[in-house]
Amino acid sequence: MATYTAVYVRVPEGYVAFVEELPGVNTQGRTLDEARENLREALDLVIAANRELVAHDLVGREVVREQLRAG
């Protein structure tokens, strides 16, 4: 399981949240706990969507898949 950096920025409406390493994984929440929960959901959704897009693009092609751990 990969580990990412969650960033929470206080704004008048609550918190804006994003994952530092993954553009497109961002959300907001009225409270810090809500922002955390929403960010986990956004991360899961973006990863699932990316996997689906790649699977569609690779139909009929020979591919090698393996786990990759960041340094």
N, CA, C and O atoms as a GROMACS GRO file, in nm:
protein
  284
    1MET      N    1   0.084  -0.118   0.000
    1MET     CA    2   0.000   0.000   0.000
    1MET      C    3   0.089   0.125   0.000
    1MET      O    4   0.181   0.137   0.080
    2ALA      N    5   0.059   0.214  -0.090
    2ALA     CA    6   0.136   0.338  -0.102
    2ALA      C    7   0.094   0.437   0.006
    2ALA      O    8  -0.018   0.431   0.058
    3THR      N    9   0.183   0.526   0.038
    3THR     CA   10   0.155   0.633   0.133
    3THR      C   11   0.170   0.765   0.061
    3THR      O   12   0.267   0.788  -0.011
    4TYR      N   13   0.073   0.853   0.081
    4TYR     CA   14   0.072   0.984   0.016
    4TYR      C   15   0.066   1.093   0.123
    4TYR      O   16   0.036   1.067   0.240
    5THR      N   17   0.094   1.216   0.081
    5THR     CA   18   0.088   1.329   0.172
    5THR      C   19  -0.042   1.405   0.151
    5THR      O   20  -0.067   1.459   0.043
    6ALA      N   21  -0.125   1.409   0.254
    6ALA     CA   22  -0.250   1.485   0.251
    6ALA      C   23  -0.222   1.625   0.303
    6ALA      O   24  -0.156   1.642   0.406
    7VAL      N   25  -0.273   1.725   0.232
    7VAL     CA   26  -0.255   1.864   0.272
    7VAL      C   27  -0.394   1.924   0.295
    7VAL      O   28  -0.483   1.910   0.211
    8TYR      N   29  -0.411   1.989   0.410
    8TYR     CA   30  -0.539   2.051   0.447
    8TYR      C   31  -0.515   2.200   0.468
    8TYR      O   32  -0.432   2.239   0.550
    9VAL      N   33  -0.588   2.282   0.396
    9VAL     CA   34  -0.573   2.427   0.405
    9VAL      C   35  -0.701   2.484   0.463
    9VAL      O   36  -0.810   2.463   0.409
   10ARG      N   37  -0.688   2.557   0.571
   10ARG     CA   38  -0.804   2.620   0.636
   10ARG      C   39  -0.852   2.735   0.550
   10ARG      O   40  -0.773   2.821   0.511
   11VAL      N   41  -0.981   2.737   0.520
   11VAL     CA   42  -1.046   2.846   0.446
   11VAL      C   43  -1.171   2.885   0.524
   11VAL      O   44  -1.213   2.811   0.614
   12PRO      N   45  -1.232   2.998   0.493
   12PRO     CA   46  -1.350   3.040   0.570
   12PRO      C   47  -1.462   2.936   0.574
   12PRO      O   48  -1.535   2.928   0.673
   13GLU      N   49  -1.477   2.858   0.468
   13GLU     CA   50  -1.585   2.758   0.461
   13GLU      C   51  -1.549   2.626   0.530
   13GLU      O   52  -1.636   2.540   0.544
   14GLY      N   53  -1.425   2.608   0.571
   14GLY     CA   54  -1.382   2.482   0.633
   14GLY      C   55  -1.240   2.450   0.593
   14GLY      O   56  -1.146   2.520   0.632
   15TYR      N   57  -1.223   2.343   0.514
   15TYR     CA   58  -1.090   2.300   0.470
   15TYR      C   59  -1.094   2.259   0.324
   15TYR      O   60  -1.190   2.197   0.278
   16VAL      N   61  -0.989   2.295   0.252
   16VAL     CA   62  -0.962   2.244   0.119
   16VAL      C   63  -0.853   2.140   0.138
   16VAL      O   64  -0.758   2.161   0.214
   17ALA      N   65  -0.867   2.027   0.070
   17ALA     CA   66  -0.772   1.917   0.089
   17ALA      C   67  -0.726   1.863  -0.045
   17ALA      O   68  -0.802   1.858  -0.141
   18PHE      N   69  -0.599   1.823  -0.050
   18PHE     CA   70  -0.547   1.761  -0.171
   18PHE      C   71  -0.432   1.668  -0.136
   18PHE      O   72  -0.373   1.676  -0.028
   19VAL      N   73  -0.402   1.578  -0.230
   19VAL     CA   74  -0.288   1.488  -0.214
   19VAL      C   75  -0.172   1.550  -0.291
   19VAL      O   76  -0.180   1.572  -0.412
   20GLU      N   77  -0.066   1.577  -0.219
   20GLU     CA   78   0.049   1.649  -0.273
   20GLU      C   79   0.108   1.580  -0.397
   20GLU      O   80   0.146   1.648  -0.493
   21GLU      N   81   0.114   1.449  -0.396
   21GLU     CA   82   0.182   1.376  -0.503
   21GLU      C   83   0.094   1.342  -0.624
   21GLU      O   84   0.146   1.299  -0.727
   22LEU      N   85  -0.036   1.360  -0.612
   22LEU     CA   86  -0.127   1.316  -0.719
   22LEU      C   87  -0.220   1.428  -0.764
   22LEU      O   88  -0.322   1.453  -0.700
   23PRO      N   89  -0.186   1.495  -0.872
   23PRO     CA   90  -0.275   1.598  -0.922
   23PRO      C   91  -0.415   1.541  -0.948
   23PRO      O   92  -0.429   1.429  -0.995
   24GLY      N   93  -0.516   1.618  -0.917
   24GLY     CA   94  -0.653   1.574  -0.941
   24GLY      C   95  -0.720   1.512  -0.820
   24GLY      O   96  -0.842   1.495  -0.820
   25VAL      N   97  -0.643   1.479  -0.717
   25VAL     CA   98  -0.703   1.425  -0.595
   25VAL      C   99  -0.719   1.541  -0.498
   25VAL      O  100  -0.627   1.577  -0.425
   26ASN      N  101  -0.839   1.600  -0.500
   26ASN     CA  102  -0.865   1.715  -0.414
   26ASN      C  103  -1.012   1.720  -0.378
   26ASN      O  104  -1.097   1.663  -0.448
   27THR      N  105  -1.042   1.787  -0.269
   27THR     CA  106  -1.179   1.795  -0.219
   27THR      C  107  -1.188   1.906  -0.116
   27THR      O  108  -1.098   1.990  -0.105
   28GLN      N  109  -1.296   1.906  -0.041
   28GLN     CA  110  -1.313   2.003   0.066
   28GLN      C  111  -1.404   1.945   0.173
   28GLN      O  112  -1.465   1.840   0.152
   29GLY      N  113  -1.414   2.011   0.285
   29GLY     CA  114  -1.504   1.969   0.392
   29GLY      C  115  -1.526   2.082   0.490
   29GLY      O  116  -1.442   2.171   0.504
   30ARG      N  117  -1.639   2.078   0.558
   30ARG     CA  118  -1.668   2.182   0.657
   30ARG      C  119  -1.580   2.169   0.780
   30ARG      O  120  -1.546   2.268   0.844
   31THR      N  121  -1.542   2.045   0.812
   31THR     CA  122  -1.453   2.019   0.926
   31THR      C  123  -1.330   1.943   0.875
   31THR      O  124  -1.330   1.891   0.764
   32LEU      N  125  -1.227   1.938   0.957
   32LEU     CA  126  -1.108   1.863   0.920
   32LEU      C  127  -1.140   1.716   0.902
   32LEU      O  128  -1.092   1.652   0.808
   33ASP      N  129  -1.222   1.660   0.991
   33ASP     CA  130  -1.259   1.518   0.978
   33ASP      C  131  -1.335   1.492   0.849
   33ASP      O  132  -1.311   1.392   0.782
   34GLU      N  133  -1.426   1.582   0.813
   34GLU     CA  134  -1.501   1.566   0.688
   34GLU      C  135  -1.407   1.576   0.568
   34GLU      O  136  -1.420   1.499   0.472
   35ALA      N  137  -1.313   1.669   0.572
   35ALA     CA  138  -1.217   1.683   0.463
   35ALA      C  139  -1.131   1.557   0.451
   35ALA      O  140  -1.102   1.514   0.339
   36ARG      N  141  -1.090   1.499   0.562
   36ARG     CA  142  -1.011   1.376   0.560
   36ARG      C  143  -1.089   1.262   0.496
   36ARG      O  144  -1.037   1.192   0.409
   37GLU      N  145  -1.212   1.246   0.538
   37GLU     CA  146  -1.297   1.139   0.483
   37GLU      C  147  -1.318   1.160   0.333
   37GLU      O  148  -1.308   1.066   0.254
   38ASN      N  149  -1.348   1.284   0.294
   38ASN     CA  150  -1.370   1.314   0.153
   38ASN      C  151  -1.244   1.292   0.070
   38ASN      O  152  -1.251   1.249  -0.045
   39LEU      N  153  -1.128   1.321   0.128
   39LEU     CA  154  -1.002   1.303   0.055
   39LEU      C  155  -0.972   1.155   0.033
   39LEU      O  156  -0.926   1.117  -0.074
   40ARG      N  157  -0.997   1.073   0.133
   40ARG     CA  158  -0.978   0.928   0.114
   40ARG      C  159  -1.067   0.877   0.002
   40ARG      O  160  -1.024   0.797  -0.082
   41GLU      N  161  -1.192   0.923   0.000
   41GLU     CA  162  -1.285   0.881  -0.104
   41GLU      C  163  -1.238   0.932  -0.241
   41GLU      O  164  -1.242   0.857  -0.339
   42ALA      N  165  -1.193   1.055  -0.248
   42ALA     CA  166  -1.144   1.110  -0.375
   42ALA      C  167  -1.024   1.031  -0.426
   42ALA      O  168  -1.014   1.003  -0.545
   43LEU      N  169  -0.934   0.995  -0.336
   43LEU     CA  170  -0.817   0.915  -0.375
   43LEU      C  171  -0.860   0.781  -0.432
   43LEU      O  172  -0.812   0.741  -0.538
   44ASP      N  173  -0.950   0.712  -0.364
   44ASP     CA  174  -0.999   0.583  -0.413
   44ASP      C  175  -1.065   0.597  -0.549
   44ASP      O  176  -1.043   0.514  -0.637
   45LEU      N  177  -1.146   0.701  -0.568
   45LEU     CA  178  -1.216   0.721  -0.694
   45LEU      C  179  -1.121   0.752  -0.809
   45LEU      O  180  -1.138   0.699  -0.919
   46VAL      N  181  -1.022   0.835  -0.784
   46VAL     CA  182  -0.926   0.869  -0.890
   46VAL      C  183  -0.843   0.747  -0.929
   46VAL      O  184  -0.821   0.724  -1.048
   47ILE      N  185  -0.799   0.671  -0.832
   47ILE     CA  186  -0.721   0.550  -0.864
   47ILE      C  187  -0.806   0.452  -0.942
   47ILE      O  188  -0.759   0.395  -1.041
   48ALA      N  189  -0.930   0.430  -0.901
   48ALA     CA  190  -1.018   0.338  -0.973
   48ALA      C  191  -1.044   0.386  -1.115
   48ALA      O  192  -1.042   0.306  -1.209
   49ALA      N  193  -1.068   0.515  -1.132
   49ALA     CA  194  -1.094   0.570  -1.265
   49ALA      C  195  -0.971   0.555  -1.355
   49ALA      O  196  -0.983   0.520  -1.472
   50ASN      N  197  -0.853   0.582  -1.300
   50ASN     CA  198  -0.730   0.567  -1.379
   50ASN      C  199  -0.708   0.423  -1.420
   50ASN      O  200  -0.667   0.397  -1.533
   51ARG      N  201  -0.733   0.330  -1.331
   51ARG     CA  202  -0.718   0.187  -1.365
   51ARG      C  203  -0.814   0.148  -1.477
   51ARG      O  204  -0.777   0.074  -1.567
   52GLU      N  205  -0.936   0.198  -1.470
   52GLU     CA  206  -1.036   0.167  -1.574
   52GLU      C  207  -0.994   0.225  -1.709
   52GLU      O  208  -1.005   0.158  -1.811
   53LEU      N  209  -0.945   0.348  -1.709
   53LEU     CA  210  -0.899   0.409  -1.834
   53LEU      C  211  -0.783   0.333  -1.895
   53LEU      O  212  -0.780   0.310  -2.016
   54VAL      N  213  -0.688   0.293  -1.813
   54VAL     CA  214  -0.573   0.218  -1.862
   54VAL      C  215  -0.617   0.082  -1.915
   54VAL      O  216  -0.572   0.040  -2.022
   55ALA      N  217  -0.705   0.015  -1.844
   55ALA     CA  218  -0.753  -0.116  -1.889
   55ALA      C  219  -0.819  -0.104  -2.026
   55ALA      O  220  -0.798  -0.188  -2.113
   56HIS      N  221  -0.896   0.000  -2.045
   56HIS     CA  222  -0.963   0.022  -2.174
   56HIS      C  223  -0.860   0.048  -2.284
   56HIS      O  224  -0.873  -0.006  -2.394
   57ASP      N  225  -0.758   0.129  -2.255
   57ASP     CA  226  -0.656   0.163  -2.353
   57ASP      C  227  -0.568   0.045  -2.391
   57ASP      O  228  -0.509   0.044  -2.499
   58LEU      N  229  -0.557  -0.053  -2.303
   58LEU     CA  230  -0.465  -0.165  -2.326
   58LEU      C  231  -0.533  -0.292  -2.377
   58LEU      O  232  -0.467  -0.395  -2.390
   59VAL      N  233  -0.661  -0.286  -2.407
   59VAL     CA  234  -0.732  -0.404  -2.457
   59VAL      C  235  -0.661  -0.455  -2.582
   59VAL      O  236  -0.634  -0.379  -2.675
   60GLY      N  237  -0.632  -0.586  -2.583
   60GLY     CA  238  -0.570  -0.650  -2.698
   60GLY      C  239  -0.420  -0.632  -2.708
   60GLY      O  240  -0.359  -0.680  -2.803
   61ARG      N  241  -0.358  -0.565  -2.611
   61ARG     CA  242  -0.213  -0.544  -2.614
   61ARG      C  243  -0.145  -0.633  -2.512
   61ARG      O  244  -0.202  -0.666  -2.408
   62GLU      N  245  -0.023  -0.672  -2.544
   62GLU     CA  246   0.056  -0.750  -2.450
   62GLU      C  247   0.118  -0.655  -2.348
   62GLU      O  248   0.189  -0.562  -2.386
   63VAL      N  249   0.091  -0.679  -2.222
   63VAL     CA  250   0.142  -0.590  -2.117
   63VAL      C  251   0.203  -0.671  -2.004
   63VAL      O  252   0.172  -0.789  -1.987
   64VAL      N  253   0.288  -0.608  -1.929
   64VAL     CA  254   0.345  -0.665  -1.806
   64VAL      C  255   0.304  -0.571  -1.693
   64VAL      O  256   0.324  -0.450  -1.701
   65ARG      N  257   0.246  -0.629  -1.590
   65ARG     CA  258   0.208  -0.549  -1.471
   65ARG      C  259   0.288  -0.601  -1.352
   65ARG      O  260   0.307  -0.721  -1.336
   66GLU      N  261   0.334  -0.508  -1.270
   66GLU     CA  262   0.404  -0.546  -1.148
   66GLU      C  263   0.388  -0.436  -1.044
   66GLU      O  264   0.357  -0.322  -1.078
   67GLN      N  265   0.408  -0.470  -0.920
   67GLN     CA  266   0.401  -0.373  -0.811
   67GLN      C  267   0.526  -0.286  -0.816
   67GLN      O  268   0.636  -0.335  -0.846
   68LEU      N  269   0.510  -0.160  -0.788
   68LEU     CA  270   0.620  -0.065  -0.787
   68LEU      C  271   0.618   0.012  -0.657
   68LEU      O  272   0.516   0.073  -0.622
   69ARG      N  273   0.726   0.010  -0.586
   69ARG     CA  274   0.735   0.082  -0.459
   69ARG      C  275   0.824   0.204  -0.476
   69ARG      O  276   0.935   0.196  -0.529
   70ALA      N  277   0.773   0.317  -0.431
   70ALA     CA  278   0.851   0.440  -0.440
   70ALA      C  279   0.970   0.435  -0.346
   70ALA      O  280   0.964   0.372  -0.240
   71GLY      N  281   1.078   0.502  -0.384
   71GLY     CA  282   1.202   0.505  -0.309
   71GLY      C  283   1.186   0.569  -0.178
   71GLY      O  284   1.283   0.579  -0.102
   0.00000   0.00000   0.00000
